[in-house]
Amino acid sequence: MLQIEIDNGSGFCFGVTTAIQKAEEELAKGTKLYCLGDIVHNGMECERLRKMGLITINHDEMSRLHHVKVLLRAHGEPPETYELARQNNIEIIDATCPVVLQLQRRIKKQYDMNHDSCSQIVIFGKEGHAEVLGLVGQTAGNAIVIEHFDDVKQLDFSRDIFLYSQTTKSLDEFHRIILYIQEHISPDATFRSFDTICRSVANRMPNISQFATKHDLILFVCGRKSSNGKVLFNECLRINSNTHLIEGPEEINPQWLEGIKTVGICGATSTPKWLMEQCRDALLRM
């Protein structure tokens, strides 16, 4: 008999849960509600909310709206978005994750204190990611974004460096970057790093590593747009080579089950529990 376990530590993080709850509350009132960007990097959850009435828009579309309600997702937005809302009399339903909001404020304070100097505000994050765009926006576009460890070599080590991180990046890679800067920074320059990685996300790495060792087959359920999902999936794959990334139950290949006794189902911070349960049910039918 095939044994199936859903990882209790997988599923929506606090920020995503709050954003979806706010959307559901507004929609339950019969309110016409727009969301700036996908509320979560999971197509099936976005489709569920679309059927409830949530309308996903981009920044260009928002600029043409007036006197409506727009929800800002957990990733956060730059100051320009709030100014646009003010100009167009748009009511903001702000679902920015508190961890992201605190990080935005810290970066803005640092920039306001140092923007007249030649210091560098550096953000370890994914270029173009919604959260990173919101962080860079706190510096009037002047922050330097580094995506990978090798990118750190492009910094000017003769100038002050203030290093922050996107909340969902790898803690290990962040520490490697810190060590490299410490080894190369000029004695005449200041270097300060701020560990701004969300622990509720970072702690999933060791938990999911342990989970991946327990099963013959791992199904990692995740939208392919999810930055956090890619990190966690790669960790599962590193631990257990028989790991497959799927977006939903229809992607399960029955051939994967040949000779398999135990299956572990897990996912990203953007993966709804109900979707992992659907995958479990599909396995049981097979």
The 8 nearest C-alpha neighbors of each residue, nearest first, counted from 0:
[[1, 2, 260, 261, 3, 259, 283, 262],
 [2, 0, 260, 261, 3, 259, 262, 283],
 [1, 3, 261, 260, 262, 0, 4, 263],
 [4, 2, 262, 261, 263, 1, 5, 279],
 [5, 3, 263, 264, 6, 262, 2, 261],
 [6, 4, 264, 263, 265, 7, 3, 275],
 [5, 7, 265, 8, 9, 264, 4, 263],
 [6, 8, 9, 5, 10, 265, 4, 272],
 [9, 7, 6, 10, 203, 206, 207, 265],
 [10, 8, 266, 6, 7, 265, 267, 268],
 [11, 9, 270, 268, 271, 272, 267, 266],
 [10, 12, 268, 269, 15, 16, 270, 271],
 [11, 13, 268, 15, 14, 16, 10, 269],
 [12, 14, 16, 15, 17, 11, 96, 199],
 [15, 13, 96, 17, 73, 16, 12, 18],
 [16, 14, 18, 17, 12, 13, 11, 73],
 [15, 17, 13, 19, 14, 18, 11, 20],
 [18, 16, 20, 14, 15, 19, 13, 21],
 [19, 17, 94, 15, 21, 20, 16, 72],
 [18, 20, 22, 16, 21, 17, 23, 15],
 [19, 21, 17, 23, 22, 18, 24, 16],
 [22, 20, 24, 18, 19, 23, 17, 25],
 [23, 21, 19, 25, 20, 24, 26, 18],
 [22, 24, 20, 26, 21, 25, 27, 19],
 [25, 23, 21, 27, 22, 26, 20, 28],
 [26, 24, 22, 28, 27, 23, 30, 21],
 [25, 27, 23, 29, 30, 28, 24, 22],
 [28, 26, 24, 29, 25, 23, 30, 51],
 [29, 27, 26, 25, 30, 24, 23, 31],
 [28, 30, 26, 27, 31, 25, 52, 32],
 [31, 29, 26, 28, 25, 32, 27, 68],
 [30, 32, 29, 33, 26, 68, 52, 53],
 [33, 31, 68, 53, 30, 69, 54, 34],
 [32, 34, 54, 69, 55, 53, 70, 68],
 [35, 33, 70, 55, 69, 36, 54, 56],
 [34, 36, 56, 57, 71, 55, 70, 33],
 [37, 35, 57, 56, 55, 34, 38, 72],
 [38, 36, 39, 55, 40, 45, 35, 34],
 [37, 39, 72, 36, 34, 45, 40, 18],
 [40, 38, 37, 41, 269, 45, 15, 44],
 [41, 39, 225, 224, 222, 269, 37, 42],
 [42, 40, 222, 39, 44, 43, 269, 45],
 [41, 43, 45, 44, 46, 222, 40, 39],
 [42, 44, 46, 45, 41, 47, 274, 247],
 [43, 45, 47, 46, 42, 41, 48, 271],
 [46, 44, 42, 48, 43, 47, 49, 41],
 [45, 47, 49, 43, 44, 48, 42, 50],
 [48, 46, 44, 50, 45, 49, 43, 51],
 [47, 49, 51, 45, 50, 46, 53, 44],
 [50, 48, 53, 46, 52, 51, 47, 45],
 [49, 51, 48, 52, 47, 46, 53, 45],
 [50, 52, 48, 49, 53, 47, 26, 23],
 [53, 51, 49, 50, 54, 48, 26, 31],
 [52, 54, 49, 48, 32, 33, 51, 55],
 [55, 53, 33, 34, 49, 52, 32, 56],
 [54, 56, 34, 33, 36, 35, 37, 53],
 [57, 55, 35, 36, 60, 34, 54, 61],
 [56, 58, 60, 59, 35, 36, 61, 55],
 [57, 59, 61, 60, 62, 56, 35, 80],
 [60, 58, 62, 61, 57, 63, 56, 64],
 [59, 61, 57, 62, 58, 63, 56, 64],
 [60, 62, 58, 64, 63, 59, 57, 56],
 [61, 63, 59, 60, 64, 58, 83, 87],
 [64, 62, 61, 60, 65, 59, 87, 58],
 [63, 65, 61, 62, 60, 87, 67, 66],
 [64, 66, 87, 67, 89, 88, 63, 62],
 [65, 67, 89, 88, 87, 64, 68, 90],
 [68, 66, 89, 65, 90, 69, 64, 32],
 [69, 67, 90, 32, 89, 91, 33, 70],
 [70, 68, 33, 91, 34, 92, 32, 90],
 [69, 71, 92, 34, 91, 93, 33, 72],
 [70, 72, 93, 94, 35, 92, 34, 95],
 [71, 73, 94, 38, 74, 95, 18, 75],
 [72, 74, 95, 96, 94, 14, 75, 15],
 [75, 73, 130, 72, 95, 129, 96, 99],
 [76, 74, 95, 73, 130, 133, 72, 71],
 [75, 77, 133, 80, 78, 74, 130, 132],
 [76, 78, 133, 136, 79, 80, 137, 132],
 [79, 77, 81, 80, 82, 136, 76, 137],
 [80, 78, 82, 77, 81, 83, 136, 76],
 [81, 79, 83, 82, 78, 77, 84, 76],
 [80, 82, 84, 78, 83, 79, 85, 77],
 [81, 83, 79, 85, 84, 80, 86, 78],
 [84, 82, 80, 86, 85, 81, 79, 87],
 [83, 85, 89, 81, 87, 82, 86, 88],
 [84, 86, 82, 88, 83, 87, 89, 81],
 [85, 87, 83, 84, 88, 82, 89, 65],
 [88, 86, 65, 84, 89, 85, 83, 66],
 [89, 87, 66, 85, 86, 65, 84, 90],
 [88, 90, 84, 66, 67, 87, 65, 68],
 [89, 91, 68, 67, 69, 88, 92, 84],
 [92, 90, 69, 93, 70, 68, 89, 71],
 [93, 91, 70, 69, 71, 94, 90, 68],
 [92, 94, 71, 91, 95, 70, 72, 73],
 [95, 93, 18, 72, 73, 71, 96, 92],
 [96, 94, 73, 75, 72, 93, 74, 97],
 [95, 97, 73, 14, 99, 98, 100, 94],
 [98, 96, 100, 99, 101, 95, 14, 73],
 [97, 99, 101, 96, 100, 102, 197, 166],
 [100, 98, 102, 96, 97, 101, 103, 75],
 [101, 99, 97, 103, 102, 98, 96, 95],
 [100, 102, 104, 98, 99, 103, 97, 105],
 [101, 103, 99, 105, 100, 104, 106, 98],
 [104, 102, 100, 106, 101, 105, 134, 107],
 [103, 105, 107, 101, 102, 106, 108, 100],
 [106, 104, 102, 108, 107, 103, 109, 101],
 [105, 107, 109, 103, 108, 104, 110, 102],
 [106, 108, 137, 110, 104, 109, 105, 111],
 [107, 109, 111, 105, 110, 106, 104, 112],
 [110, 108, 106, 112, 107, 111, 113, 105],
 [109, 111, 107, 113, 114, 112, 108, 138],
 [110, 112, 108, 109, 113, 114, 107, 138],
 [113, 111, 109, 110, 108, 114, 115, 107],
 [112, 114, 110, 116, 115, 111, 109, 118],
 [115, 113, 110, 116, 111, 112, 118, 117],
 [114, 116, 113, 117, 112, 111, 118, 110],
 [117, 115, 113, 114, 118, 119, 112, 159],
 [116, 118, 158, 119, 115, 159, 114, 113],
 [119, 117, 159, 116, 158, 160, 120, 113],
 [120, 118, 160, 159, 121, 161, 117, 142],
 [119, 121, 161, 142, 160, 162, 143, 118],
 [120, 122, 143, 162, 142, 144, 161, 119],
 [123, 121, 144, 163, 164, 124, 162, 143],
 [122, 124, 164, 145, 146, 144, 165, 163],
 [125, 123, 165, 146, 122, 145, 164, 126],
 [124, 126, 146, 128, 127, 131, 123, 145],
 [127, 125, 128, 124, 146, 144, 131, 145],
 [126, 128, 132, 125, 129, 131, 130, 124],
 [129, 127, 131, 125, 130, 126, 132, 124],
 [130, 128, 132, 131, 74, 127, 133, 75],
 [129, 131, 74, 133, 132, 128, 75, 134],
 [130, 132, 134, 128, 133, 129, 135, 124],
 [133, 131, 135, 129, 134, 130, 136, 127],
 [132, 134, 77, 76, 136, 130, 131, 135],
 [135, 133, 131, 136, 137, 132, 103, 130],
 [136, 134, 132, 140, 137, 142, 138, 133],
 [135, 137, 77, 133, 139, 134, 138, 140],
 [136, 138, 107, 135, 134, 139, 77, 106],
 [139, 137, 140, 136, 141, 135, 110, 142],
 [140, 138, 136, 141, 137, 135, 142, 110],
 [141, 139, 138, 135, 136, 142, 137, 143],
 [140, 142, 138, 139, 143, 135, 120, 136],
 [143, 141, 120, 135, 121, 140, 138, 144],
 [142, 144, 121, 122, 120, 141, 145, 119],
 [145, 143, 122, 121, 123, 124, 142, 146],
 [146, 144, 123, 150, 147, 124, 122, 151],
 [147, 145, 124, 125, 123, 144, 126, 150],
 [148, 146, 150, 149, 145, 151, 123, 172],
 [147, 149, 150, 151, 176, 172, 146, 175],
 [148, 150, 151, 147, 152, 153, 146, 145],
 [151, 149, 152, 148, 145, 147, 153, 146],
 [150, 152, 153, 149, 154, 148, 145, 176],
 [151, 153, 150, 154, 149, 148, 155, 179],
 [154, 152, 151, 150, 155, 149, 156, 145],
 [155, 153, 152, 151, 156, 150, 119, 160],
 [156, 154, 157, 158, 153, 152, 119, 159],
 [157, 155, 184, 158, 185, 154, 183, 159],
 [156, 158, 185, 155, 188, 184, 159, 187],
 [159, 157, 156, 188, 118, 155, 160, 117],
 [158, 160, 118, 189, 188, 190, 119, 161],
 [161, 159, 119, 190, 118, 120, 162, 189],
 [162, 160, 120, 191, 192, 190, 121, 119],
 [161, 163, 192, 121, 122, 193, 120, 160],
 [164, 162, 122, 193, 121, 123, 192, 195],
 [165, 163, 123, 122, 195, 166, 124, 196],
 [164, 166, 124, 167, 168, 123, 196, 131],
 [165, 167, 196, 197, 195, 168, 164, 99],
 [168, 166, 165, 196, 227, 197, 200, 169],
 [169, 167, 165, 166, 170, 196, 124, 164],
 [168, 170, 172, 171, 173, 167, 201, 230],
 [169, 171, 173, 172, 174, 168, 201, 196],
 [172, 170, 174, 173, 169, 175, 176, 168],
 [173, 171, 175, 174, 169, 170, 176, 148],
 [172, 174, 170, 176, 171, 175, 169, 177],
 [173, 175, 177, 171, 176, 172, 178, 170],
 [176, 174, 172, 178, 173, 177, 179, 171],
 [175, 177, 179, 173, 174, 178, 148, 180],
 [178, 176, 174, 180, 175, 179, 181, 173],
 [177, 179, 181, 175, 176, 180, 174, 182],
 [178, 180, 176, 182, 181, 177, 175, 183],
 [181, 179, 183, 177, 182, 178, 184, 176],
 [182, 180, 178, 179, 183, 184, 177, 190],
 [181, 183, 179, 180, 184, 178, 177, 185],
 [184, 182, 180, 181, 179, 185, 156, 178],
 [185, 183, 156, 180, 181, 182, 186, 157],
 [184, 186, 157, 188, 187, 156, 183, 158],
 [187, 185, 188, 184, 189, 157, 183, 156],
 [186, 188, 185, 189, 157, 158, 184, 159],
 [189, 187, 159, 185, 158, 186, 157, 184],
 [190, 188, 159, 160, 191, 187, 158, 186],
 [191, 189, 160, 159, 161, 188, 192, 184],
 [190, 192, 161, 162, 160, 189, 193, 159],
 [193, 191, 162, 161, 163, 194, 190, 177],
 [192, 194, 163, 195, 162, 191, 164, 161],
 [193, 195, 196, 192, 163, 164, 173, 162],
 [194, 196, 164, 193, 166, 163, 197, 102],
 [195, 197, 166, 194, 167, 198, 164, 165],
 [198, 196, 166, 200, 199, 201, 167, 195],
 [197, 199, 201, 200, 202, 196, 203, 166],
 [198, 200, 197, 202, 201, 203, 12, 13],
 [199, 201, 198, 203, 197, 202, 167, 268],
 [202, 200, 198, 203, 199, 204, 197, 170],
 [203, 201, 204, 200, 199, 198, 205, 206],
 [202, 204, 206, 201, 200, 205, 207, 199],
 [203, 205, 207, 202, 206, 201, 208, 231],
 [206, 204, 208, 207, 203, 202, 209, 201],
 [207, 205, 203, 209, 208, 204, 210, 202],
 [206, 208, 210, 204, 209, 205, 203, 211],
 [209, 207, 205, 211, 206, 210, 235, 204],
 [208, 210, 206, 207, 212, 211, 205, 213],
 [209, 211, 207, 208, 212, 213, 206, 6],
 [212, 210, 208, 209, 213, 235, 239, 207],
 [211, 213, 209, 210, 214, 239, 238, 208],
 [214, 212, 211, 210, 209, 215, 263, 261],
 [215, 213, 261, 216, 262, 263, 212, 211],
 [214, 216, 261, 259, 262, 260, 217, 241],
 [217, 215, 262, 241, 214, 242, 263, 261],
 [218, 216, 242, 263, 262, 264, 219, 243],
 [219, 217, 264, 243, 242, 220, 244, 263],
 [218, 220, 244, 265, 266, 243, 264, 245],
 [221, 219, 266, 245, 246, 244, 218, 265],
 [220, 222, 246, 266, 270, 267, 228, 223],
 [223, 221, 41, 246, 224, 225, 40, 42],
 [222, 224, 225, 221, 246, 228, 229, 40],
 [225, 223, 222, 40, 226, 41, 228, 229],
 [226, 224, 228, 40, 227, 223, 222, 229],
 [227, 225, 228, 229, 224, 230, 167, 125],
 [226, 228, 230, 225, 229, 167, 267, 231],
 [229, 227, 267, 225, 231, 226, 230, 232],
 [228, 230, 232, 226, 227, 231, 233, 225],
 [229, 231, 227, 233, 228, 232, 234, 226],
 [230, 232, 234, 228, 233, 229, 235, 227],
 [233, 231, 235, 229, 234, 230, 228, 236],
 [232, 234, 236, 230, 235, 231, 237, 229],
 [233, 235, 237, 231, 232, 236, 238, 230],
 [236, 234, 232, 238, 233, 237, 211, 239],
 [235, 237, 233, 239, 240, 242, 234, 238],
 [238, 236, 234, 235, 239, 233, 240, 232],
 [237, 239, 235, 236, 211, 208, 234, 240],
 [238, 240, 236, 241, 237, 235, 211, 242],
 [241, 239, 236, 242, 237, 238, 235, 216],
 [240, 242, 216, 239, 217, 243, 236, 215],
 [243, 241, 217, 236, 240, 218, 216, 239],
 [242, 244, 218, 219, 217, 245, 241, 236],
 [245, 243, 219, 220, 218, 221, 242, 246],
 [246, 244, 220, 247, 250, 219, 221, 243],
 [247, 245, 221, 222, 220, 250, 244, 223],
 [246, 248, 249, 245, 250, 220, 278, 274],
 [249, 247, 278, 250, 251, 281, 277, 246],
 [248, 250, 247, 251, 281, 246, 252, 278],
 [251, 249, 248, 245, 247, 252, 246, 244],
 [252, 250, 248, 249, 253, 245, 247, 255],
 [251, 253, 254, 255, 250, 256, 249, 248],
 [254, 252, 255, 256, 251, 285, 257, 282],
 [255, 253, 256, 252, 257, 251, 258, 259],
 [254, 256, 253, 252, 257, 259, 216, 251],
 [257, 255, 259, 254, 253, 258, 252, 216],
 [258, 256, 259, 254, 255, 253, 260, 252],
 [257, 259, 256, 260, 255, 215, 254, 261],
 [260, 258, 256, 257, 261, 215, 216, 1],
 [259, 261, 1, 2, 258, 215, 262, 0],
 [262, 260, 2, 214, 215, 1, 3, 259],
 [263, 261, 216, 3, 214, 217, 215, 2],
 [262, 264, 217, 4, 214, 3, 5, 218],
 [265, 263, 5, 218, 217, 219, 6, 4],
 [264, 266, 219, 6, 9, 5, 220, 218],
 [267, 265, 220, 219, 9, 270, 221, 10],
 [266, 268, 228, 269, 270, 10, 221, 9],
 [267, 269, 11, 12, 10, 270, 9, 266],
 [268, 270, 267, 11, 39, 40, 41, 10],
 [269, 271, 10, 267, 266, 268, 221, 11],
 [272, 270, 10, 273, 274, 11, 269, 275],
 [271, 273, 275, 274, 10, 276, 270, 11],
 [272, 274, 276, 271, 275, 277, 270, 278],
 [273, 275, 277, 276, 272, 271, 278, 247],
 [276, 274, 278, 272, 277, 273, 279, 264],
 [277, 275, 279, 273, 274, 278, 280, 272],
 [278, 276, 274, 280, 279, 275, 281, 273],
 [277, 279, 248, 281, 275, 276, 280, 282],
 [280, 278, 276, 282, 277, 281, 275, 283],
 [279, 281, 277, 283, 282, 278, 276, 284],
 [280, 282, 278, 284, 279, 283, 248, 277],
 [283, 281, 285, 279, 280, 284, 278, 251],
 [282, 284, 280, 285, 281, 279, 1, 3],
 [283, 285, 281, 282, 280, 279, 278, 253],
 [284, 282, 283, 281, 253, 280, 256, 251]]
